[in-house]
Amino acid sequence: MYDIAVVGLGIAGASTLWRGAERGLRMVGFDLGTPPHALGSSHGRTRIVRRSAYEGQSYVEPARRSLRLWHELDAGAAQRVWFHTGLLLLGERDSPLLTSALDQAKEFDIAMDVVDLAESYPWLRNGTAGVLERNAGLVSPENAITAMLDRARALGAAVETECEITDIEPVDGSVRLRARDGVHHARKVVVATGAQETGVPLQLDQLVVPWFWGAQPLSFPPFIHELPDGRRFGGMPNLDADTPAKVMPMRPYPGETALADGVRDAEWYVRTHRSDLDPKAESAFQCLAPTTADGHFHLRPGERDVVHLAGLNGHGFKFGPVLGEAAVRMALEESVSWP
């Protein structure tokens, strides 16, 4: 019998499998597809990882711990996971984004510099003020999930791909998981199925991710820009010459026109704020972001011996490793401190 079974191997599930295996637990993970894949929201070539947390000060310590675990994962990975680029935060000097970042830098000793935008980033148009979080960077989500699963396997975990779990039933002292290929048993289960989650009240927001040609690989740091009207745009450089850069509105779009509306707004931003990118999007895709009503991640026990990890709200990827640790601790009924 397994100690913990993990259902869903996106960033939340893969992290849980890895961190449980690191503790010497007998782990098994199940996924509908063969991860990494684009079936959920754990893909997209690049994700920002940072110490500052505009989600609130209670997220700063989890961000610090997660950054350390990203470095640990990268050190043992076959393909590069972590890219040290810094993170550029842009906005009016008194904008909530910049004031919150600078306040956190002072309180939590986060390395952050006020920068001369015209000198350091001449490609930026209509910039007002900016700070650079020096120790932030990027992770490759596809390489990250691959590295997590590889490490878990090396530590003895089983990974079952193309495997749909059709029923999860707590029984005396364990949990029975039914799959098309048979029945599996574990003492505890962590359900991390993202948009497929049915046991947690979630809203599925549509995020739009456009791509733009023009920049050299890693020629600018990832950025978050808060405009005077409160809208936020974010972007990340291309990691190689064969892929474009990402610039996206940091908000969901409803309805059937979501993709066209998101691309329109991203093209407007590139046209008015960037001189180094072609203002016509090369391509774009939609990504479902499971969100909770209160904006916080859903990490809670459900029915007996089952833990639900869901609702990463479109910004939880960077917290993946520490969320995995917390899910393992909760499954083992250990104390868990989480915002």
HUZIKA-V793096 format. One record per helix or strand. SS is the DSSP state (alpha for helix, beta for strand). FROM is the first residue (numbers start at 1). TO is the last residue. Records with the same first field share a line. If there is no record, write none. Layout:
SS->FROM-TO / FROM-TO
//
This chain:
beta->2-7 / 27-30 / 47-49 / 82-84 / 87-91 / 112-114 / 124-124 / 129-133 / 137-139 / 158-160 / 165-171 / 174-179 / 182-191 / 203-212 / 222-226 / 232-236 / 245-249 / 274-274 / 283-291 / 298-301 / 306-310
alpha->11-22 / 57-75 / 96-108 / 117-120 / 141-154 / 194-196 / 258-273 / 317-331
//
